[in-house]
Amino acid sequence: MTAPFIVRSVSRVHPGQAEAYEPVAAEFCRLAEESEPRLLGFHIYVTEDRTSEVVLQIHPDAESMHHHLEVMGAKVRETFAYTEFEGLEIFGQPNEALIAWIPRVAEGIAFTHYPVHWGGFTRLAAGQPAGDRR
């Protein structure tokens, strides 16, 4: 199996905006699930005090991430009313379109790229009863 393309972004939730942002984030997740059938995983986590969020994306490849930006780009920009982008980590080899995108989005924030995959696996059916695992 080839390594997935994973993106982890960190944002600060603007003071007093968490309550208004929560349904926006839920709608974002719903739209991503509906419009991106190749996307393997998409999760938004917030700190207990709801001041910081992490978005985790698991794509089968860089082309899936590029598609995400094309399909969800306007929705991403809408979230900036509630959050401020602070950091980005990319795991895997970006395609040419993402190589052009990364410097624009990473300017002025913490950015780390992990291009080399030494090993691992992805379980897409983690919820199976123990007897069904192979």
LOKOL-841594 format. One line per field, with one value per residue: residue number from 1; residue in three letters; x, y, z of N, C-alpha, C, O in turn. Coordinates in steps of 0.001 Angstrom, whole numbers, plus 524288, in hexadecimal, padded with zeros to 5 digits. Example, Ala and Ser with C-alpha at 12.3 -4.5 7.8 and 13.67 -1.06 7.14 Angstrom:
REM residues 2
pos: (1|2)
code: (ala|ser)
n.X: (83386|83232)
n.Y: (7E9C6|7F736)
n.Z: (81E78|81BA8)
ca.X: (8300C|83566)
ca.Y: (7EE6C|7FBDC)
ca.Z: (81E78|81BE4)
c.X: (83390|83264)
c.Y: (7F31C|8001E)
c.Z: (81E78|81EBE)
o.X: (8379C|83461)
o.Y: (7F309|80472)
o.Z: (82111|81F67)
This chain:
REM residues 134
pos: (1|2|3|4|5|6|7|8|9|10|11|12|13|14|15|16|17|18|19|20|21|22|23|24|25|26|27|28|29|30|31|32|33|34|35|36|37|38|39|40|41|42|43|44|45|46|47|48|49|50|51|52|53|54|55|56|57|58|59|60|61|62|63|64|65|66|67|68|69|70|71|72|73|74|75|76|77|78|79|80|81|82|83|84|85|86|87|88|89|90|91|92|93|94|95|96|97|98|99|100|101|102|103|104|105|106|107|108|109|110|111|112|113|114|115|116|117|118|119|120|121|122|123|124|125|126|127|128|129|130|131|132|133|134)
code: (met|thr|ala|pro|phe|ile|val|arg|ser|val|ser|arg|val|his|pro|gly|gln|ala|glu|ala|tyr|glu|pro|val|ala|ala|glu|phe|cys|arg|leu|ala|glu|glu|ser|glu|pro|arg|leu|leu|gly|phe|his|ile|tyr|val|thr|glu|asp|arg|thr|ser|glu|val|val|leu|gln|ile|his|pro|asp|ala|glu|ser|met|his|his|his|leu|glu|val|met|gly|ala|lys|val|arg|glu|thr|phe|ala|tyr|thr|glu|phe|glu|gly|leu|glu|ile|phe|gly|gln|pro|asn|glu|ala|leu|ile|ala|trp|ile|pro|arg|val|ala|glu|gly|ile|ala|phe|thr|his|tyr|pro|val|his|trp|gly|gly|phe|thr|arg|leu|ala|ala|gly|gln|pro|ala|gly|asp|arg|arg)
n.X: (80349|80234|806C6|7FDE5|7F9C7|7FAFA|7F5AB|7F759|7F20B|7F2A3|7EB30|7E7BE|7DC86|7D48E|7D2C3|7C710|7C1B6|7C000|7B648|7B007|7B60C|7B620|7ACE4|7AF4D|7B8AB|7B4FC|7AE56|7B5AA|7BB4E|7B354|7B15C|7BB38|7BB98|7B341|7B625|7BFF4|7C366|7CC82|7D24F|7D7EB|7D782|7D308|7D40F|7D0A8|7D5CB|7D4A1|7DA31|7D776|7D45F|7D101|7D6DD|7DE4E|7E081|7E266|7E3A8|7E2BF|7E61A|7E4D0|7E944|7E8F1|7F0C9|7F8CD|7F32E|7E8E6|7E8E2|7EABC|7E17F|7DA9E|7DD2A|7D9B8|7CEEB|7CB83|7CFD0|7CAFE|7C48E|7CC11|7D091|7C82A|7C87B|7CFF5|7CB8A|7C9D8|7D2BE|7E0E0|7EB33|7F5FD|7FD9D|8034B|804C8|809B8|80917|80F13|810D4|80F11|80790|809D1|802E2|800CD|80AC5|80C07|80420|806A6|80EE8|80935|800ED|8064E|80C0C|810D6|80D73|80F07|81515|816C4|81C25|81B18|82035|823C1|82040|82162|81C4D|810AB|802B4|7F529|7E925|7DCF5|7D3E8|7D28E|7CB04|7C740|7C2D5|7CB62|7CC64|7CB0B|7D3A9|7DF04)
n.Y: (7FB63|8089C|81419|81C4D|8299B|83335|83D9B|846E9|85111|85C7B|8656A|87170|87411|87EE0|887D0|88643|881F3|87753|87225|875AC|87203|8670A|861F6|864BA|85F80|8553D|854C3|8563F|84CDB|845CD|848CF|846BF|83BE0|838E8|83CE9|83956|82E2A|82819|82AF8|8266B|8284E|83265|83B4D|843C6|848F8|84F1E|856B3|85505|85E92|8634B|86A18|867D9|860B7|854A7|84F94|843E8|83D36|8326C|82D9F|82592|827C4|8321C|836EA|83614|83D29|8465B|846C1|84842|8528A|857C6|85599|8587C|86208|86C5B|86B0E|86932|8731A|8787C|87528|87B56|883DE|880B3|87BEF|87BE2|87889|8713C|86955|85F1E|85234|84924|83C94|8343A|83360|83E8A|8422E|84916|851B1|85325|85546|85F42|8642D|86332|86AA4|8740C|872A2|87013|87886|8807D|87A2E|86F35|864B1|857BD|84D9C|8406E|8387C|82E4B|82161|8179C|80EAF|807B3|8068E|806EC|8058B|803F9|7FFE9|8004C|7FF07|7F4F9|7E918|7E1A5|7D71E|7D773|7DBC4|7DAFF)
n.Z: (80000|7FCD2|80347|80A45|807BB|8108D|817C1|8217A|82801|83001|83707|83D39|84455|84324|84DB1|854C5|84C56|84B6D|84D41|844ED|83CC9|83D63|8385D|82E16|82C5B|82D4C|82498|81CC6|81D91|81AC3|81054|80BDF|80CFC|80683|7FC9D|7FA25|7F704|7F6FB|7FF86|80AE7|81595|81DF7|827B3|8321E|83D4A|849B9|85427|861DF|86618|85D4E|85713|84FCA|84419|83D40|830D8|82A61|81F26|81705|80BF4|8005E|7F96E|7F3F8|7EC0A|7EF43|7F7A4|7F22F|7EC66|7F4C0|7F7AC|7EEC6|7EED2|7F8DD|7FB21|7FB92|8043C|80BE7|80C79|810C6|81B0E|81F83|8242E|82E07|831BF|832F3|82B5D|82F84|82ED2|826EE|822DA|81A15|81539|80D0F|7FEF6|7F7BC|7EC4D|7DFFF|7DFC9|7EA76|7EE04|7EA31|7EFDE|7FA9D|7FE2E|7FDF1|8052E|80E29|8110F|81AE6|8231C|82BEA|825E1|821C8|81A4D|8178B|80F9B|80E10|80F4D|81822|81AF1|81EDE|820D1|81CF5|8229D|81E45|821F3|82CE8|8347D|83481|83A6E|842DA|83FBD|8350C|83092|828AE)
ca.X: (80000|80515|805A0|7F9FE|7FB66|7F85C|7F64A|7F5C1|7F24A|7F14E|7E92C|7E5B5|7D71C|7D431|7D009|7C166|7BF8A|7BF8E|7B0CF|7AE4B|7B93F|7B51A|7A998|7B21B|7BC55|7B1E6|7AC93|7BA54|7BC47|7AF34|7B248|7BFE2|7BA29|7AFD4|7B861|7C532|7C306|7D1A8|7D474|7D7AD|7D629|7D319|7D270|7D1DA|7D608|7D595|7DBC2|7D305|7D292|7CF15|7D9E3|7E1E6|7DE99|7E5C6|7E0E5|7E5B6|7E41C|7E795|7E81D|7EBC5|7F537|7F8F0|7EF0E|7E432|7E965|7E9F6|7DBDC|7D844|7DDDC|7D658|7C96C|7CA3D|7D2C6|7C7AE|7C2D3|7D094|7D111|7C3EE|7C9E3|7D389|7C885|7C9B2|7D7C6|7E5B2|7EEC2|7FAE9|80194|8020F|8085E|80848|80BAA|80EC1|812EC|80B31|807E0|80B97|7FF32|8018D|80FE3|80B14|8008B|808F2|81164|8053F|7FDF0|809D3|80ECF|80FC1|80B9C|81274|8143B|81A6C|81AEA|81D5E|81F65|8259E|81D10|82489|81901|80BCD|7FE0D|7F042|7E49D|7D83E|7CF81|7D441|7C6A3|7C597|7C3BC|7D083|7CC3A|7CAD8|7D89D|7E28D)
ca.Y: (80000|80D82|8175E|82060|82F10|83502|84328|8487A|856BE|85E80|86AC1|873BC|875C5|88440|8883E|886DA|87FFE|8719F|8707A|876BC|86EFB|86169|85FFE|86590|85B1F|85080|85511|85567|84730|8434A|849E8|843E4|8365B|83848|83E86|83733|8288E|8259F|82C97|82203|82A2E|83810|83C06|848B6|8488F|85414|8563B|8552D|863FD|864BD|86E77|865F9|85C25|851C0|84CE4|83F88|83B3F|82DCE|82CF3|82127|829C4|837CC|838AB|836A6|84215|84A85|846D6|84AA2|85831|859B7|854FA|85AD3|866DA|870B2|869D8|86A13|878BF|87A14|873FF|87F53|88777|87E66|879B3|87DEB|8744E|871CE|86579|85B32|84DDC|845DC|8377D|831D2|83637|841B0|84272|84E3B|855C0|8541F|857C6|864D7|8660B|8631F|86F8C|87823|871AB|86F74|87D69|882EA|8767C|86AB4|860CA|85360|849C1|83B43|83600|828E6|81DA8|81308|80A1E|8085C|80457|8098D|80215|806E3|7FD57|7FF9F|7FDD9|7EF86|7E5CB|7DF1F|7D22B|7D860|7DDF4|7D73A)
ca.Z: (80000|7FCE3|807D6|8095F|80803|81549|818EC|826BE|82897|83527|836DE|841FA|843D0|844FA|852B8|85495|8476E|84B55|84CD4|83F93|83923|83DB0|83414|82927|82BF8|82C4A|81F27|81997|81D96|817BD|80AC8|80A32|80C84|801F6|7F798|7F961|7F821|7F7A8|8048A|80E89|81AC0|81ECD|82D1E|834B9|842FA|84C60|85996|86574|866B2|8581B|854FF|84BCE|84138|839BF|82CA6|82842|81A28|81523|80666|7FE27|7F66D|7F38A|7E880|7F274|7FA75|7EE56|7EB68|7F969|7F74E|7EA99|7F03F|7FDEB|7FBEE|7FD42|80997|80F4D|80D40|8144B|82080|82173|82771|8333F|8333F|830A3|82A0D|83251|82D89|822FC|82214|815A1|81557|807EA|7FA77|7F4FF|7E69B|7DE2E|7E170|7F006|7EE9E|7E94C|7F3E4|7FFDE|7FFDF|7FEC4|809F8|812A5|8122F|81FE8|8270C|82CC1|821C6|8218B|81649|8185E|80A90|80DCA|81249|81975|81BA6|821B3|81E5B|81E04|82338|81D09|8247D|83251|837DA|833FF|83F05|842D4|83CE2|82F6F|82EB1|82648)
c.X: (80373|8035E|8015C|7FC80|7F848|7F9A5|7F440|7F659|7F065|7EF8D|7E774|7E019|7D6C9|7D11C|7CA34|7BEC2|7BE88|7B9F1|7AEB9|7B129|7B7D1|7B16A|7AC13|7B5E3|7B975|7B007|7B124|7BB70|7B844|7B017|7B713|7BE95|7B6DD|7B2A3|7BDC6|7C543|7C846|7D426|7D3A3|7D60F|7D694|7D0E7|7D418|7D190|7D6F0|7D757|7D6ED|7D0E6|7D0CB|7D1E1|7DD98|7DF91|7E2FF|7E23C|7E48D|7E30B|7E76C|7E5B7|7EB00|7F0B5|7F4D2|7F4AD|7E9E9|7E45A|7E895|7E431|7D903|7D8A8|7DA5B|7D09E|7C804|7CCF4|7CF8F|7C5D1|7C749|7D10E|7CCC3|7C564|7CD85|7D0B3|7C899|7CF08|7DC49|7E988|7F3FE|7FF1D|7FF98|8065E|80648|80BA8|80AE0|810D4|80EA1|80BDA|80969|80801|7FFE9|806D6|80F5E|807B9|8032E|80B92|80D75|80280|8016B|80CAD|80D09|80DB0|80FB4|81124|8186D|8187D|81DEF|81C9D|8209A|8226D|8204F|82146|81420|80754|7F95D|7EC04|7DFBE|7D376|7D0BE|7CFDC|7C4B5|7C661|7C8DA|7D09B|7CC5F|7CFFC|7DC1A|7E80C)
c.Y: (804D8|810AF|81B4B|825C4|8317D|83AC0|84423|84E65|8584A|86423|86C6C|87561|87B40|88477|8893F|8849F|87A1B|86FD0|87152|87351|86930|85F78|860C1|8610A|8560F|8505F|85428|84F8B|8444C|8440D|84701|83E23|83569|83927|83C44|8315E|825D6|826E8|82841|823A1|8300E|83902|84162|847BB|84E02|852F8|856BC|85ABC|86664|86979|86CEE|86131|859B0|84F13|848BB|83DA7|83698|82CC9|82824|822D7|82FB0|839E5|83967|83BC0|846AC|84B15|84971|85098|85A8B|859B8|8583D|86010|86B6D|86FDE|86A96|86FE3|87AD1|8792D|87823|88392|885B5|87CA1|87CA1|87971|87532|86DEE|8616A|8571D|84A98|840FC|834F5|83567|83961|84151|84807|8529D|85712|8569E|85DA9|86735|866BD|8684B|873F1|87769|87184|8747C|87F9D|87F4A|8723A|86692|85CA3|84F8B|844C3|83828|8302D|82576|818C5|80E2D|80B6C|805D2|807A8|80573|80553|80494|7FC56|7FE0E|7F843|7ECA9|7E2CA|7DA22|7D2CF|7DA75|7D9B4|7D938)
c.Z: (80000|80195|8068E|80996|80C79|8162F|81E69|8270E|82E00|83484|83C48|840D7|84621|84A17|851FE|84FC3|8475A|84A87|8474A|83B9F|8390F|83963|82EAC|8283E|82AC2|8269D|81B6F|81925|81A45|811DF|808BC|8096A|8079E|7FCC9|7F66F|7FA9D|7F8E1|7FCE8|80882|81400|81B09|8243C|82F19|83A99|8452E|851F9|85D11|86625|86182|855C5|8509D|8492F|83E26|835C9|82A7E|8234A|81891|80F99|80458|7FB3B|7F61E|7EFF2|7EB70|7F58F|7F6CD|7ED11|7F002|7F91B|7F31B|7EC3D|7F514|7FEEB|7FDE1|802D5|80D79|8107B|810E1|81A06|822CC|82490|82D21|83540|830B3|83018|82CB1|830AE|829B7|822EE|81D94|815CF|81006|803AE|7F7D1|7EF16|7E50C|7DFF6|7E736|7F122|7EDC2|7EDA2|7F933|8015A|800E5|803FA|80EC9|81418|81779|82426|827D2|828A9|8220F|81D71|8177D|81358|80A64|81173|81340|81A3A|81EAB|81EC6|81FCD|81E5C|82239|81FBB|82A3C|835F4|83786|8392A|83E74|83FB3|836FF|82D44|82C99|826B9)
o.X: (80741|7FF0D|80137|800E6|7F37D|7FE13|7EFFC|7FAA5|7ED01|7F211|7E5E7|7DF0B|7D886|7CD49|7C8A2|7BA0A|7BC65|7B8FA|7ABEF|7AEF9|7B846|7B2B2|7AB07|7B645|7BB42|7B024|7B08A|7BC63|7B9A2|7AF9E|7B703|7C049|7B7A1|7B199|7BFEF|7C701|7C875|7D7C0|7CF39|7D381|7DA08|7CC68|7D85A|7CD99|7D9AF|7D625|7D2D8|7CC2F|7CF44|7CF8C|7DFCB|7DCFB|7E6C7|7DE56|7E8F4|7DE58|7EC39|7E13C|7EF20|7F45B|7F0F3|7F2C4|7E6E8|7E05D|7E601|7E236|7D563|7D4DC|7D842|7CDC9|7C3C6|7CC6A|7D134|7C586|7C66A|7D1DB|7CDAC|7C3B8|7CE1B|7D33B|7C78F|7CFBC|7DB9C|7EAEB|7F640|803C0|7FAE9|80B01|8019F|8106A|80677|8125E|80AE3|8101E|80A35|809D8|7FFA8|80758|81204|80865|8020B|80A7B|80E4C|801D1|7FF9F|80F74|80865|80C4C|8135F|80C9A|81D10|813D6|822AB|818B2|81EB0|821FC|821D1|82366|8138B|80817|7F994|7EB5E|7DE9D|7CF57|7D009|7D0E2|7C0D8|7CA29|7CA7A|7D48C|7CDAE|7D092|7DC1C|7EBB2)
o.Y: (80518|81006|81D64|82658|831CA|83C7B|8426B|85078|855C0|8673D|86934|877D0|87C2C|881A0|88CA7|8854B|8781C|86C48|86DFD|871E5|866AE|85B91|85DB9|85EFF|852EF|84C42|85197|84D89|840C2|8405C|84505|83BC5|83185|83667|83D2A|82FCE|821A3|82432|82694|820A1|8326B|837AF|84345|845E6|8512B|84EE2|858A3|85B7E|86AF3|86C7F|87050|85E03|85C41|84CA2|849E8|83CA3|836CB|82B4E|826C7|81FC6|831FC|83E3B|83CF4|83E63|84A7A|84F73|84C7E|85358|85ED1|85D73|85A7E|86247|86E22|87398|86C66|87169|87E8D|87C1C|8786C|88695|888CE|87BE9|87F72|876E2|8796A|86F20|86067|85865|84971|8413E|833AA|839D9|8371B|84048|84B56|856CB|85BA3|859B9|860B7|86BC9|86A7D|86A3A|87730|87B2B|872B9|874A0|88079|8811C|871BA|8651D|85DD5|84E60|844D9|8356A|82D68|8268B|81617|809DD|80FB7|80344|80ACF|80244|80903|8070E|7F7FC|7FBF0|7F6EE|7EDAE|7E189|7D8F9|7CF1E|7DADB|7D550|7D6A4)
o.Z: (802EE|80398|8023B|80B71|80C36|81578|81FD0|82671|83047|831D5|83F80|83CD4|84A84|84ABE|84EFC|84F1A|84388|84768|8453A|83795|834FB|836E3|82B17|823E8|82794|82420|81769|814E1|81751|80ED4|8045B|80598|804E5|7F8FB|7F23B|7FED0|7FB37|7FE94|80969|816C2|818AA|8254C|82DE9|83C9C|842D1|85435|85B62|866B7|86151|852D8|84E00|84BB2|83CA7|8372F|828F4|82339|818BE|80EAF|80667|7FA9E|7F7D0|7F0C1|7EA39|7F60E|7F837|7ECB4|7EF31|7FA2E|7F3CC|7EB26|7F552|80327|8017F|805DA|811D8|814F9|813C4|81D72|82790|82753|830A8|839F3|82CDC|833ED|82C35|8311B|8294F|822F7|81D53|81675|80E9B|804AE|7F5D5|7ED1F|7E871|7E17B|7E8B1|7F4C4|7F05D|7EEF2|7FBFC|8059E|80457|806E5|81315|81804|81862|82860|824BF|8280A|82284|81D21|81855|812D9|806F5|8161D|80F8D|81A28|820C2|81AC6|8236D|81AD1|82517|81FCD|82C29|83A26|83A10|83BF5|83A1B|83D33|83435|82882|82E8F|824F2)
